[in-house]
Amino acid sequence: MANLRKVKEFIIEKLIFTSGIASIVFVALIFIFLLAEGISVLRYVSLGSFIGGQFWYPISDPPKFGILPLILGSLLVTAGAIAMAVPLGIAAAFYIADVAPVKLRNLLKSCVEILSAIPSVVLGFLGIVILVPFLKHFLHLPTGLTALAGSIMLAFMALPTIISISEDAINAVPREYKEGAIALGATHWQTLTRVIIHGALPGIIAASMLGIGRVFGETMAVMMVTGNAAVIPTGLLQPVRTLTATIAAEMGEAAKGSPHYFALFAIGIVLFVISFLINLTADFLLHRGKNR
């Protein structure tokens, strides 16, 4: 019986180890595939012109492959989304974790989980039907397909990630911190804002970083509501185009082996690197918080 148990544990340990190694190998293979296809764009444009170029005209003669407007569009939409989602998500996490009654807390947790399960294309459809016309009429804009519409939709999508991870970080703070603060005469609000938030700060930062990664890589919803104009943005109230939307919109039209095809794969490399750095930073902050 003991030998059988050891055999089972050995098999399970090897399966877990194999799964971990496989995930690393798959990520490496994806990057190698993107690199093998995307690096060929350097035969048609220099790296500086590709990253810093201001014009994305892939089918003009000659073609222009400047992705600076796409990068700035992605960053603008993501920044707007995080500016809305982070404060609201952290506040909601504190309310669910330490303020709401137990019955309401369970209901809100279920709502957050349901919110995370809504497909992005459905949210994009709702954005086109409801949000875009509202922004157009309320702000008196020529079109509601703007970076602001994309930011609002992405903030809505980032909330479940930020709320869930922030709530876990808040609940992970030792209860003795709260009891000690109250025993010293602190109010509930002072305990939350001056004690609990400091203990949960690494987890909250990690939640925000993962929220950034979630919205930065979003495709369908942002493509449907931002207008897809490949111009350098000057504000949230104008159409923009993101890196992900460019790949989704143009990959089906690019001939295999053409400069346009290679340029789209090069955009995928840029997206991969940025997303990898965001998730690596979030993982570092999360483990740092657990080790405190």
Backbone as JSON, one array per atom type, in Angstrom:
{
  "sequence": "MANLRKVKEFIIEKLIFTSGIASIVFVALIFIFLLAEGISVLRYVSLGSFIGGQFWYPISDPPKFGILPLILGSLLVTAGAIAMAVPLGIAAAFYIADVAPVKLRNLLKSCVEILSAIPSVVLGFLGIVILVPFLKHFLHLPTGLTALAGSIMLAFMALPTIISISEDAINAVPREYKEGAIALGATHWQTLTRVIIHGALPGIIAASMLGIGRVFGETMAVMMVTGNAAVIPTGLLQPVRTLTATIAAEMGEAAKGSPHYFALFAIGIVLFVISFLINLTADFLLHRGKNR",
  "N": [[0.83, -1.21, 0.0], [1.9, 1.25, 0.83], [3.98, 1.42, -1.02], [2.51, 1.63, -3.4], [1.29, 4.08, -3.0], [3.54, 5.74, -3.05], [4.33, 5.38, -5.69], [2.16, 6.54, -7.04], [2.38, 9.19, -6.14], [4.88, 9.8, -7.23], [4.31, 9.65, -9.98], [2.39, 11.68, -10.23], [3.91, 13.92, -9.46], [5.79, 13.95, -11.56], [4.08, 14.41, -13.72], [3.11, 16.96, -13.13], [5.52, 18.37, -13.21], [6.19, 17.96, -15.91], [4.07, 19.28, -17.13], [4.59, 21.92, -16.36], [7.09, 22.35, -17.64], [6.25, 21.98, -20.26], [4.55, 24.16, -20.68], [6.38, 26.27, -20.66], [7.92, 25.58, -22.87], [6.0, 25.77, -24.91], [5.42, 28.53, -24.91], [7.94, 29.5, -25.63], [8.16, 28.37, -28.19], [6.08, 29.68, -29.51], [7.06, 32.31, -29.48], [9.39, 31.94, -31.02], [8.27, 31.2, -33.45], [6.84, 33.55, -34.14], [9.02, 35.28, -34.3], [10.5, 34.13, -36.39], [8.84, 34.6, -38.57], [8.28, 37.35, -38.42], [10.7, 38.73, -38.41], [11.54, 39.06, -40.96], [10.5, 41.39, -41.96], [12.35, 43.35, -41.7], [13.8, 43.39, -43.98], [12.56, 45.12, -45.6], [12.1, 47.47, -44.26], [13.68, 49.57, -41.87], [14.49, 48.89, -38.41], [14.17, 51.1, -36.71], [12.54, 52.79, -38.29], [10.31, 51.19, -38.45], [9.4, 50.91, -35.77], [9.26, 53.6, -34.97], [8.0, 54.93, -37.04], [5.51, 57.1, -38.47], [3.41, 56.52, -40.13], [1.09, 54.18, -41.25], [0.66, 52.54, -43.92], [0.12, 49.93, -45.42], [-0.5, 48.91, -47.96], [0.11, 50.75, -49.84], [2.05, 52.34, -52.48], [5.25, 53.26, -52.49], [4.93, 50.79, -49.81], [4.25, 51.73, -46.38], [5.39, 51.09, -43.23], [4.97, 51.99, -40.44], [4.58, 51.75, -37.04], [4.15, 53.4, -34.9], [1.77, 55.05, -34.47], [-0.01, 52.96, -33.88], [1.07, 51.79, -31.6], [0.93, 53.97, -29.81], [-1.83, 54.35, -29.83], [-2.71, 51.95, -28.64], [-1.5, 52.23, -26.11], [-2.75, 54.58, -25.2], [-5.49, 53.91, -25.06], [-5.31, 51.8, -23.25], [-4.23, 53.13, -21.0], [-6.3, 54.91, -20.39], [-8.29, 53.06, -19.73], [-7.19, 51.78, -17.47], [-6.99, 53.95, -15.73], [-9.63, 54.3, -15.09], [-10.47, 51.75, -14.24], [-8.77, 50.79, -12.17], [-9.0, 52.43, -9.68], [-11.78, 52.05, -9.21], [-11.95, 49.24, -9.16], [-10.27, 48.54, -6.97], [-11.6, 49.83, -4.89], [-14.02, 48.43, -4.98], [-13.07, 45.89, -4.33], [-12.2, 46.23, -1.66], [-14.67, 46.81, -0.51], [-16.1, 44.41, -0.92], [-14.45, 42.6, 0.45], [-14.22, 43.54, 3.1], [-16.28, 45.15, 4.02], [-18.94, 44.77, 3.08], [-21.98, 42.99, 3.98], [-22.19, 39.45, 4.78], [-23.97, 37.91, 3.14], [-24.48, 39.65, 1.0], [-21.88, 39.93, 0.14], [-21.24, 37.39, -0.92], [-23.04, 37.37, -3.04], [-22.06, 39.5, -4.6], [-19.53, 38.54, -5.26], [-20.25, 36.43, -6.93], [-21.4, 37.87, -9.01], [-19.18, 39.24, -10.0], [-17.68, 37.09, -11.0], [-19.42, 36.21, -13.01], [-19.35, 38.42, -14.65], [-16.76, 38.33, -15.64], [-17.0, 36.25, -17.4], [-18.34, 37.04, -19.65], [-18.33, 37.16, -23.15], [-15.91, 38.93, -25.14], [-16.68, 39.91, -27.61], [-19.39, 40.23, -27.35], [-19.51, 42.31, -25.48], [-18.32, 44.25, -27.05], [-20.29, 44.53, -29.02], [-22.4, 45.54, -27.48], [-21.18, 47.93, -26.83], [-21.08, 49.24, -29.33], [-23.82, 49.52, -29.88], [-24.93, 50.87, -27.66], [-23.03, 52.42, -26.05], [-21.38, 53.92, -27.88], [-23.22, 55.57, -29.48], [-24.23, 57.07, -27.3], [-21.97, 58.48, -26.31], [-21.41, 60.01, -28.56], [-23.66, 61.76, -28.8], [-23.83, 62.87, -26.22], [-21.35, 64.11, -25.77], [-21.19, 65.63, -28.01], [-19.82, 64.86, -30.41], [-18.21, 64.2, -33.61], [-18.16, 61.49, -34.17], [-18.84, 58.59, -32.23], [-17.05, 56.6, -32.07], [-14.36, 56.27, -30.56], [-11.22, 56.68, -28.74], [-11.94, 56.94, -26.09], [-14.32, 55.48, -25.87], [-13.27, 52.92, -26.29], [-11.6, 52.76, -24.02], [-13.47, 52.79, -21.92], [-14.88, 50.41, -22.38], [-12.78, 48.55, -22.11], [-12.04, 49.03, -19.48], [-14.27, 48.06, -18.18], [-13.92, 45.38, -18.77], [-11.55, 44.81, -17.45], [-12.12, 44.99, -14.79], [-13.1, 42.56, -13.36], [-10.7, 41.01, -13.06], [-9.02, 42.74, -11.57], [-10.57, 43.19, -9.27], [-10.91, 40.58, -8.19], [-8.25, 39.59, -7.66], [-7.25, 41.65, -6.05], [-9.0, 41.48, -3.91], [-8.31, 38.95, -2.87], [-5.71, 39.57, -2.05], [-6.25, 41.43, -0.02], [-7.67, 39.86, 1.79], [-5.62, 38.2, 2.51], [-4.04, 39.59, 4.24], [-2.78, 39.51, 7.5], [-5.08, 38.94, 10.16], [-4.49, 39.96, 12.61], [-3.35, 42.45, 12.21], [-5.48, 44.16, 11.65], [-7.02, 43.85, 14.01], [-5.19, 44.78, 15.89], [-4.92, 47.48, 15.1], [-7.52, 48.45, 15.54], [-7.68, 48.02, 18.27], [-5.93, 49.94, 19.14], [-7.36, 52.19, 18.84], [-8.08, 53.05, 16.29], [-10.37, 53.88, 13.68], [-12.73, 52.01, 11.63], [-12.48, 52.85, 8.95], [-9.97, 54.15, 9.04], [-8.39, 51.97, 9.65], [-8.64, 50.45, 7.31], [-7.55, 52.17, 5.32], [-5.02, 52.88, 6.25], [-3.71, 50.73, 7.3], [-4.54, 48.04, 6.41], [-4.43, 48.41, 3.62], [-1.72, 48.86, 3.17], [-0.57, 46.43, 3.84], [-1.68, 44.85, 1.86], [-0.74, 45.94, -0.44], [1.33, 45.05, -2.38], [-0.03, 42.88, -3.63], [-2.25, 44.24, -4.66], [-1.03, 45.97, -6.47], [-0.01, 44.05, -8.22], [-2.44, 43.0, -9.13], [-3.4, 45.19, -10.54], [-1.45, 45.35, -12.55], [-1.87, 42.93, -13.88], [-4.42, 43.43, -14.76], [-3.82, 45.46, -16.59], [-2.36, 43.94, -18.45], [-4.43, 42.29, -19.29], [-6.22, 44.05, -20.64], [-4.56, 45.25, -22.5], [-3.98, 43.32, -24.38], [-6.44, 42.83, -25.54], [-8.76, 42.35, -28.22], [-11.24, 42.11, -29.95], [-13.38, 43.69, -28.78], [-12.2, 46.24, -28.52], [-11.54, 46.75, -31.15], [-14.0, 47.07, -32.29], [-15.09, 49.45, -31.3], [-13.39, 51.66, -31.4], [-12.89, 52.99, -33.77], [-10.69, 52.6, -35.49], [-8.63, 54.18, -36.75], [-5.56, 54.81, -38.07], [-3.78, 56.87, -36.85], [-1.65, 59.25, -35.21], [-2.58, 59.66, -31.93], [-4.13, 62.43, -30.23], [-5.72, 62.77, -28.1], [-8.37, 61.44, -26.01], [-10.78, 61.66, -27.31], [-10.92, 60.98, -30.01], [-10.81, 58.88, -32.95], [-8.86, 55.87, -32.86], [-6.35, 53.38, -33.54], [-5.42, 50.15, -32.51], [-2.67, 47.88, -31.72], [-3.47, 45.17, -31.6], [-5.96, 45.24, -32.9], [-5.18, 45.89, -35.47], [-3.81, 43.61, -36.38], [-5.92, 41.72, -36.29], [-7.73, 42.85, -38.11], [-6.38, 42.93, -40.56], [-4.9, 40.64, -41.13], [-6.23, 38.61, -42.53], [-6.31, 39.62, -45.09], [-3.74, 39.92, -45.97], [-1.29, 38.79, -48.16], [0.38, 35.69, -48.04], [3.8, 35.7, -47.25], [4.25, 38.22, -48.19], [5.43, 41.68, -47.82], [3.59, 43.02, -46.16], [2.43, 40.9, -44.76], [4.65, 39.97, -43.26], [5.06, 42.26, -41.73], [2.81, 42.32, -40.09], [3.23, 40.09, -38.49], [5.5, 41.01, -37.22], [4.37, 43.02, -35.68], [3.01, 41.35, -33.97], [5.19, 40.32, -32.56], [6.02, 42.6, -31.13], [3.76, 42.99, -29.53], [3.83, 40.6, -28.08], [6.21, 40.86, -26.61], [5.7, 43.16, -25.04], [3.41, 42.33, -23.57], [4.54, 40.14, -22.26], [6.44, 41.4, -20.61], [4.73, 42.92, -18.97], [3.25, 40.9, -17.64], [5.36, 39.56, -16.4], [6.31, 41.5, -14.63], [4.03, 41.77, -13.03], [3.92, 39.2, -11.9], [6.3, 39.17, -10.43], [5.79, 41.2, -8.55], [3.61, 40.06, -7.24], [4.67, 37.71, -6.06], [6.55, 38.9, -4.47], [4.91, 40.19, -2.67], [3.77, 37.97, -1.39], [5.94, 36.95, -0.04], [6.47, 38.73, 1.93]],
  "CA": [[0.0, 0.0, 0.0], [2.81, 2.39, 0.9], [4.69, 1.49, -2.29], [1.57, 2.11, -4.39], [1.14, 5.51, -2.77], [4.76, 6.4, -3.53], [4.29, 5.36, -7.15], [1.17, 7.55, -7.45], [2.97, 10.51, -5.89], [5.94, 10.0, -8.21], [3.69, 9.92, -11.28], [1.77, 13.0, -10.17], [4.98, 14.91, -9.47], [6.36, 14.03, -12.9], [3.1, 15.04, -14.6], [3.12, 18.4, -12.83], [6.78, 18.89, -13.74], [6.08, 17.95, -17.37], [3.14, 20.35, -17.52], [5.29, 23.19, -16.22], [8.08, 22.46, -18.71], [5.53, 22.11, -21.54], [4.06, 25.54, -20.82], [7.54, 27.09, -21.03], [8.29, 25.23, -24.25], [4.99, 26.31, -25.82], [5.64, 29.98, -25.0], [9.17, 29.7, -26.41], [7.87, 28.04, -29.59], [5.27, 30.78, -30.06], [7.95, 33.44, -29.74], [10.28, 31.58, -32.13], [7.46, 31.25, -34.68], [6.63, 34.97, -34.45], [10.3, 35.87, -34.68], [10.89, 33.62, -37.7], [8.03, 35.24, -39.61], [8.28, 38.8, -38.33], [12.02, 39.35, -38.59], [11.73, 39.32, -42.39], [10.06, 42.74, -42.32], [13.53, 44.22, -41.71], [14.32, 43.47, -45.35], [11.83, 46.18, -46.31], [12.07, 48.68, -43.45], [14.59, 49.48, -40.74], [13.82, 48.73, -37.12], [13.78, 52.42, -36.22], [11.4, 53.27, -39.07], [9.15, 50.35, -38.13], [8.9, 51.25, -34.44], [9.02, 55.04, -34.83], [7.33, 55.52, -38.19], [4.23, 57.71, -38.16], [2.39, 56.19, -41.13], [0.83, 52.76, -41.49], [0.0, 52.37, -45.2], [0.76, 48.68, -45.86], [-0.79, 48.53, -49.35], [0.44, 51.86, -50.74], [3.24, 52.09, -53.3], [5.72, 52.1, -51.71], [4.24, 50.63, -48.52], [4.85, 52.36, -45.21], [5.12, 50.23, -42.08], [5.27, 52.67, -39.19], [3.58, 51.32, -36.06], [4.05, 54.33, -33.77], [0.36, 55.36, -34.16], [-0.65, 51.79, -33.31], [1.57, 51.66, -30.24], [0.35, 55.05, -29.01], [-3.25, 54.07, -29.69], [-2.85, 50.9, -27.62], [-1.14, 52.77, -24.8], [-3.76, 55.56, -24.79], [-6.71, 53.19, -24.67], [-5.01, 51.05, -22.02], [-4.08, 54.08, -19.9], [-7.64, 55.37, -20.02], [-9.0, 51.97, -19.08], [-6.64, 51.57, -16.14], [-7.35, 55.1, -14.89], [-11.0, 54.08, -14.62], [-10.7, 50.44, -13.64], [-7.99, 50.54, -10.95], [-9.65, 52.96, -8.47], [-13.08, 51.41, -9.0], [-11.73, 47.85, -8.81], [-9.73, 48.46, -5.61], [-12.68, 50.19, -3.97], [-14.96, 47.3, -4.94], [-12.44, 44.78, -3.62], [-12.27, 46.54, -0.23], [-16.05, 46.7, -0.06], [-16.46, 43.0, -0.87], [-13.63, 41.87, 1.4], [-14.2, 43.97, 4.51], [-17.36, 46.07, 4.38], [-20.26, 44.23, 2.74], [-22.47, 41.84, 4.76], [-21.79, 38.16, 4.21], [-24.86, 37.51, 2.05], [-24.21, 40.54, -0.13], [-20.53, 39.63, -0.32], [-21.32, 36.21, -1.78], [-23.73, 37.77, -4.27], [-21.16, 40.33, -5.4], [-18.49, 37.66, -5.81], [-20.85, 35.71, -8.06], [-21.57, 38.84, -10.11], [-17.86, 39.49, -10.58], [-17.33, 35.91, -11.78], [-20.25, 36.22, -14.21], [-18.85, 39.51, -15.48], [-15.54, 37.88, -16.32], [-17.34, 35.21, -18.38], [-19.02, 37.61, -20.82], [-17.39, 37.24, -24.29], [-15.53, 40.3, -25.5], [-17.44, 40.35, -28.79], [-20.69, 40.68, -26.85], [-19.29, 43.64, -24.92], [-18.11, 45.16, -28.17], [-21.6, 44.78, -29.64], [-23.11, 46.47, -26.59], [-20.53, 49.22, -26.97], [-21.52, 49.87, -30.58], [-25.26, 49.81, -29.85], [-25.33, 51.74, -26.55], [-22.03, 53.38, -25.59], [-20.91, 54.81, -28.94], [-24.2, 56.65, -29.71], [-24.33, 57.92, -26.13], [-20.82, 59.4, -26.29], [-21.54, 60.94, -29.69], [-24.67, 62.78, -28.51], [-23.57, 63.53, -24.94], [-20.16, 64.96, -25.89], [-21.31, 66.37, -29.27], [-18.67, 64.47, -31.21], [-18.55, 63.74, -34.97], [-18.38, 60.06, -34.07], [-18.61, 58.04, -30.89], [-16.01, 55.58, -32.16], [-13.2, 57.0, -30.07], [-10.39, 56.01, -27.74], [-12.68, 56.94, -24.83], [-15.22, 54.32, -25.9], [-12.44, 51.74, -26.06], [-11.15, 52.75, -22.63], [-14.59, 52.42, -21.06], [-15.14, 48.98, -22.57], [-11.69, 47.77, -21.55], [-12.13, 49.15, -18.03], [-15.32, 47.11, -17.79], [-13.37, 44.03, -18.88], [-10.45, 44.62, -16.51], [-12.61, 45.01, -13.4], [-13.1, 41.26, -12.67], [-9.34, 40.63, -12.7], [-8.53, 43.62, -10.51], [-11.35, 42.96, -8.05], [-10.66, 39.24, -7.64], [-6.9, 39.47, -7.11], [-7.13, 42.61, -4.95], [-9.73, 40.92, -2.76], [-7.46, 37.9, -2.3], [-4.6, 40.23, -1.35], [-6.78, 42.04, 1.19], [-7.99, 38.77, 2.73], [-4.37, 37.56, 2.93], [-3.4, 40.39, 5.29], [-3.08, 38.9, 8.81], [-6.16, 39.58, 10.88], [-3.93, 40.65, 13.77], [-3.12, 43.85, 11.85], [-6.75, 44.88, 11.83], [-7.39, 43.83, 15.42], [-4.28, 45.66, 16.61], [-5.25, 48.86, 14.79], [-8.77, 48.8, 16.23], [-7.38, 48.07, 19.7], [-5.22, 51.2, 19.41], [-8.3, 53.3, 18.71], [-8.34, 53.43, 14.9], [-11.71, 53.57, 13.17], [-12.73, 51.01, 10.55], [-11.94, 53.5, 7.76], [-8.53, 54.35, 9.23], [-7.75, 50.66, 9.56], [-8.58, 50.04, 5.9], [-6.72, 53.05, 4.5], [-3.68, 53.1, 6.78], [-3.1, 49.47, 7.74], [-4.82, 46.93, 5.5], [-3.98, 48.69, 2.25], [-0.26, 48.72, 3.09], [-0.27, 45.0, 3.83], [-2.15, 44.24, 0.61], [-0.3, 46.76, -1.58], [1.96, 44.3, -3.48], [-1.06, 42.15, -4.36], [-3.07, 45.2, -5.4], [-0.23, 46.4, -7.63], [0.0, 42.93, -9.16], [-3.77, 42.95, -9.75], [-3.47, 46.28, -11.53], [-0.6, 44.99, -13.67], [-2.56, 41.88, -14.63], [-5.5, 44.12, -15.46], [-3.21, 46.11, -17.75], [-2.1, 42.89, -19.43], [-5.72, 41.82, -19.82], [-6.82, 44.99, -21.58], [-3.62, 45.57, -23.58], [-4.07, 42.28, -25.4], [-7.81, 42.65, -26.01], [-8.86, 42.58, -29.66], [-12.53, 42.32, -30.6], [-14.15, 44.82, -28.23], [-11.54, 47.51, -28.82], [-11.6, 46.96, -32.59], [-15.37, 47.42, -32.67], [-15.58, 50.73, -30.78], [-12.38, 52.73, -31.4], [-12.84, 53.69, -35.05], [-9.62, 52.02, -36.31], [-7.91, 55.19, -37.53], [-4.13, 54.66, -37.77], [-3.18, 58.2, -36.75], [-1.1, 59.52, -33.87], [-3.68, 60.26, -31.16], [-3.86, 63.62, -29.42], [-6.65, 62.78, -26.97], [-9.29, 60.31, -25.92], [-12.01, 61.91, -28.05], [-10.72, 60.8, -31.43], [-10.61, 57.47, -33.3], [-7.5, 55.35, -32.84], [-6.22, 51.96, -33.88], [-4.49, 49.47, -31.62], [-1.86, 46.82, -32.33], [-4.25, 43.94, -31.75], [-6.99, 45.45, -33.91], [-4.52, 45.88, -36.78], [-3.58, 42.2, -36.76], [-7.21, 41.07, -36.52], [-8.41, 43.41, -39.27], [-5.63, 42.87, -41.81], [-4.21, 39.37, -41.39], [-6.94, 37.84, -43.56], [-6.13, 40.24, -46.4], [-2.32, 39.96, -46.31], [-0.8, 37.61, -48.88], [1.48, 35.03, -47.33], [5.12, 35.98, -47.8], [4.36, 39.62, -48.62], [5.9, 42.57, -46.75], [2.48, 43.28, -45.24], [2.33, 39.7, -43.93], [5.75, 39.98, -42.3], [4.87, 43.39, -40.82], [1.8, 41.95, -39.09], [3.9, 39.2, -37.54], [6.38, 41.85, -36.42], [3.49, 43.63, -34.68], [2.79, 40.3, -32.98], [6.37, 40.26, -31.7], [5.95, 43.75, -30.23], [2.7, 42.68, -28.56], [4.3, 39.51, -27.22], [7.23, 41.39, -25.7], [5.06, 44.06, -24.08], [2.58, 41.51, -22.68], [5.44, 39.33, -21.41], [7.01, 42.29, -19.58], [3.67, 43.26, -18.03], [2.96, 39.74, -16.79], [6.54, 39.27, -15.59], [6.29, 42.49, -13.56], [2.94, 41.41, -12.12], [4.31, 37.99, -11.17], [7.33, 39.57, -9.47], [5.15, 41.94, -7.45], [2.75, 39.15, -6.49], [5.5, 36.86, -5.22], [7.16, 39.77, -3.45], [3.9, 40.39, -1.63], [3.59, 36.75, -0.6], [7.13, 36.69, 0.77], [6.64, 39.75, 2.97]],
  "C": [[0.87, 1.27, 0.0], [3.56, 2.56, -0.41], [3.79, 2.04, -3.4], [1.36, 3.63, -4.26], [2.35, 6.27, -3.28], [4.79, 6.46, -5.05], [3.33, 6.42, -7.67], [1.74, 8.96, -7.27], [4.06, 10.82, -6.9], [5.36, 10.36, -9.58], [3.09, 11.32, -11.31], [2.82, 14.1, -10.2], [5.58, 15.07, -10.86], [5.39, 14.68, -13.89], [3.05, 16.54, -14.38], [4.38, 19.05, -13.4], [6.73, 18.98, -15.27], [5.16, 19.06, -17.86], [3.81, 21.72, -17.43], [6.31, 23.4, -17.33], [7.39, 22.68, -20.05], [5.03, 23.53, -21.75], [5.19, 26.48, -21.23], [7.93, 26.84, -22.48], [7.3, 25.83, -25.24], [5.17, 27.82, -26.0], [6.88, 30.27, -25.85], [8.92, 29.42, -27.89], [7.03, 29.13, -30.25], [6.16, 31.96, -30.41], [8.87, 33.15, -30.93], [9.52, 31.66, -33.46], [7.21, 32.7, -35.1], [7.92, 35.61, -34.96], [10.71, 35.43, -36.08], [10.12, 34.3, -38.83], [8.2, 36.76, -39.61], [9.6, 39.46, -38.63], [12.27, 39.71, -40.06], [11.29, 40.71, -42.8], [11.25, 43.7, -42.38], [14.21, 44.25, -43.07], [13.69, 44.63, -46.11], [11.82, 47.5, -45.55], [13.04, 48.5, -42.28], [13.81, 49.37, -39.43], [13.34, 50.07, -36.57], [12.57, 52.98, -36.96], [10.14, 52.46, -38.76], [8.55, 50.75, -36.78], [8.48, 52.72, -34.36], [8.32, 55.7, -36.0], [5.93, 56.0, -37.87], [3.1, 57.32, -39.11], [2.31, 54.68, -41.31], [-0.02, 52.65, -42.76], [0.56, 51.11, -45.85], [0.51, 48.32, -47.32], [-0.53, 49.68, -50.31], [1.69, 51.48, -51.55], [4.15, 53.32, -53.23], [4.98, 51.99, -50.39], [5.0, 51.3, -47.39], [4.41, 51.57, -43.98], [5.59, 50.91, -40.79], [4.2, 52.36, -38.15], [3.5, 52.24, -34.85], [2.61, 54.73, -33.47], [-0.36, 54.19, -33.49], [-0.22, 51.59, -31.86], [0.94, 52.72, -29.34], [-1.14, 54.86, -28.82], [-3.51, 53.02, -28.63], [-2.58, 51.44, -26.23], [-2.2, 53.76, -24.3], [-5.03, 54.88, -24.31], [-6.49, 52.43, -23.37], [-4.89, 51.98, -20.82], [-5.43, 54.6, -19.43], [-8.42, 54.3, -19.28], [-8.51, 51.75, -17.65], [-6.98, 52.72, -15.2], [-8.77, 54.97, -14.35], [-11.13, 52.81, -13.8], [-9.99, 50.26, -12.3], [-8.65, 51.13, -9.7], [-10.97, 52.27, -8.16], [-12.91, 49.96, -8.55], [-11.21, 47.68, -7.39], [-10.81, 48.79, -4.59], [-13.69, 49.05, -3.85], [-14.38, 46.12, -4.17], [-12.48, 45.01, -2.11], [-13.7, 46.39, 0.29], [-16.45, 45.24, 0.08], [-15.73, 42.28, 0.25], [-13.9, 42.25, 2.85], [-15.35, 44.87, 4.92], [-18.73, 45.42, 4.19], [-20.67, 43.11, 3.7], [-22.19, 40.53, 4.03], [-22.66, 37.77, 3.02], [-24.62, 38.36, 0.81], [-22.83, 40.27, -0.71], [-20.53, 38.44, -1.27], [-22.0, 36.53, -3.11], [-22.81, 38.57, -5.18], [-20.04, 39.51, -6.01], [-19.02, 36.9, -7.03], [-21.01, 36.63, -9.27], [-20.24, 39.14, -10.79], [-17.43, 38.31, -11.45], [-18.14, 35.84, -13.07], [-19.75, 37.29, -15.18], [-17.62, 39.1, -16.26], [-15.82, 36.86, -17.42], [-18.02, 35.75, -19.63], [-18.02, 37.71, -21.98], [-17.13, 38.68, -24.7], [-16.32, 40.81, -26.7], [-18.83, 40.83, -28.38], [-20.57, 42.08, -26.25], [-19.05, 44.66, -26.02], [-19.42, 45.51, -28.88], [-22.42, 45.75, -28.79], [-22.5, 47.87, -26.68], [-20.97, 49.96, -28.22], [-22.97, 50.34, -30.48], [-25.6, 50.88, -28.82], [-24.29, 52.83, -26.29], [-21.64, 54.38, -26.66], [-21.94, 55.91, -29.26], [-24.33, 57.61, -28.52], [-23.19, 58.93, -26.08], [-20.93, 60.44, -27.4], [-22.5, 62.08, -29.35], [-24.34, 63.55, -27.23], [-22.4, 64.5, -25.03], [-20.14, 65.77, -27.19], [-20.09, 66.13, -30.16], [-19.11, 64.09, -32.63], [-18.85, 62.25, -35.02], [-18.1, 59.6, -32.65], [-17.55, 56.96, -30.87], [-14.67, 56.22, -31.81], [-12.38, 56.15, -29.1], [-11.11, 55.95, -26.39], [-13.64, 55.76, -24.76], [-14.44, 53.03, -25.66], [-11.97, 51.64, -24.63], [-12.26, 52.31, -21.69], [-14.88, 50.93, -21.16], [-14.04, 48.13, -21.93], [-11.66, 47.87, -20.03], [-13.16, 48.18, -17.49], [-14.79, 45.68, -17.8], [-12.26, 43.76, -17.87], [-10.93, 44.51, -15.07], [-12.61, 43.64, -12.73], [-11.72, 40.82, -12.21], [-8.84, 41.44, -11.51], [-9.26, 43.35, -9.2], [-10.98, 41.63, -7.41], [-9.29, 39.15, -6.97], [-6.7, 40.44, -5.95], [-7.85, 42.09, -3.71], [-8.93, 39.82, -2.08], [-6.3, 38.51, -1.52], [-5.06, 40.84, -0.04], [-7.07, 40.96, 2.24], [-6.74, 38.08, 3.25], [-3.64, 38.35, 4.01], [-3.76, 39.78, 6.65], [-4.14, 39.67, 9.59], [-5.66, 40.35, 12.11], [-3.65, 42.13, 13.48], [-4.37, 44.68, 12.11], [-7.13, 44.96, 13.3], [-6.49, 44.77, 16.23], [-4.58, 47.13, 16.36], [-6.51, 49.31, 15.52], [-8.53, 48.91, 17.72], [-6.66, 49.36, 20.09], [-6.12, 52.42, 19.2], [-8.6, 53.74, 17.3], [-9.77, 53.06, 14.53], [-11.58, 52.52, 12.06], [-12.11, 51.6, 9.29], [-10.44, 53.72, 7.88], [-7.78, 53.03, 9.14], [-7.6, 50.22, 8.11], [-7.55, 50.86, 5.12], [-5.29, 53.21, 4.98], [-2.96, 51.81, 7.2], [-3.28, 48.38, 6.69], [-4.26, 47.19, 4.11], [-2.47, 48.56, 2.1], [0.14, 47.24, 3.08], [-0.63, 44.34, 2.52], [-1.59, 44.92, -0.62], [0.4, 45.97, -2.68], [0.94, 43.51, -4.3], [-1.94, 43.07, -5.18], [-2.33, 45.71, -6.63], [-0.19, 45.28, -8.67], [-1.34, 42.79, -9.86], [-3.91, 44.02, -10.82], [-2.63, 45.94, -12.76], [-1.24, 43.9, -14.52], [-3.76, 42.45, -15.36], [-5.0, 44.83, -16.7], [-2.94, 45.08, -18.85], [-3.37, 42.37, -20.08], [-6.26, 42.75, -20.89], [-5.87, 45.31, -22.75], [-3.72, 44.56, -24.71], [-5.46, 42.04, -25.94], [-7.93, 43.06, -27.47], [-10.25, 43.01, -30.09], [-13.25, 43.56, -30.1], [-13.53, 46.15, -28.63], [-11.58, 47.79, -30.33], [-12.97, 47.46, -33.02], [-15.76, 48.85, -32.28], [-14.58, 51.88, -30.88], [-12.24, 53.46, -32.73], [-11.76, 53.23, -36.0], [-8.99, 53.03, -37.26], [-6.44, 55.16, -37.13], [-3.45, 56.03, -37.83], [-2.63, 58.37, -35.34], [-2.16, 60.24, -33.04], [-3.21, 61.48, -30.37], [-4.79, 63.72, -28.22], [-7.57, 61.59, -27.04], [-10.52, 60.46, -26.8], [-11.82, 61.84, -29.55], [-10.51, 59.31, -31.73], [-9.14, 57.09, -33.27], [-7.52, 53.91, -33.33], [-5.16, 51.35, -32.98], [-3.7, 48.39, -32.37], [-2.69, 45.57, -32.59], [-5.31, 44.07, -32.84], [-6.39, 45.41, -35.32], [-4.29, 44.45, -37.26], [-4.9, 41.53, -37.12], [-7.86, 41.56, -37.81], [-7.7, 43.1, -40.59], [-5.0, 41.52, -42.11], [-4.9, 38.55, -42.47], [-6.75, 38.37, -44.95], [-4.68, 40.23, -46.86], [-1.9, 38.66, -47.0], [0.39, 37.01, -48.16], [2.8, 35.28, -48.04], [5.31, 37.4, -48.28], [4.93, 40.47, -47.49], [4.83, 42.88, -45.71], [2.31, 42.12, -44.26], [3.42, 39.68, -42.85], [5.58, 41.11, -41.28], [3.84, 43.06, -39.74], [2.38, 40.99, -38.06], [4.87, 39.98, -36.66], [5.58, 42.6, -35.35], [3.2, 42.61, -33.57], [3.97, 40.15, -32.04], [6.35, 41.39, -30.68], [4.9, 43.5, -29.14], [3.16, 41.62, -27.57], [5.28, 40.04, -26.19], [6.6, 42.27, -24.63], [4.21, 43.27, -23.08], [3.43, 40.67, -21.74], [6.02, 40.18, -20.29], [5.96, 42.67, -18.54], [3.39, 42.1, -17.08], [4.15, 39.36, -15.91], [6.61, 40.23, -14.4], [5.21, 42.15, -12.54], [3.3, 40.19, -11.28], [5.36, 38.3, -10.11], [6.7, 40.28, -8.27], [4.28, 41.03, -6.6], [3.56, 38.25, -5.58], [6.23, 37.67, -4.14], [6.18, 40.01, -2.32], [3.69, 39.15, -0.77], [4.75, 36.49, 0.33], [7.34, 37.71, 1.89], [6.17, 39.23, 4.31]]
}
